[in-house]
Amino acid sequence: MASSSSVVVAGLTAAAIAAVGFLTYQASATVPDDLGKPSPSKSSALPKSKAPAEREKDTDEVLPDDSGAGERVVYSLDDDRVWLVGANEKVTRTFEVTPSTVDPTPATYTVTSRSAAVTGSDGTPIENVVRFATVDGVSIGFSAAVDGSTPEPDPATKTGGIRESRKDGKAMWQFAGIGTKVVVVE
């Protein structure tokens, strides 16, 4: 009798854990893209990581030099910016990112793995993870925090998550499947 009670309790526990996991996923899918972002009135007071005078070209419209050809993701280490480029050489989307503490070497890579939702190496729940490189055992890839935050990473911790907004993360997820070319430039 005691062993059948154990089985029932174990089954109920497993069902409860599965239900909580499902509800957690459902709740995270409805978090607004701009949750945790400063309002426009406050953002003008925030310091910029790169002064406008440092930029020689309009990064929103012009791809960096030596950024390859064909359909690809272009990631600029110096500009902390990503461009999604269609097969017709037209930029379909560009956005700023928060870099990880470990940078990939400038080169051409391909997307090697993807995860819809996981916990990042910094302990943050993340989604739309698109991985393309490994440096010293650290996986490098693009991701969006489920809470929408894009804080600067702790420089004392080796992380490979290049953070994007949730909206940009969805666009990256839809654009960059396994095998998609990723060109990293200075």
Disulfide bonds with the S-S distance in Angstrom:
none
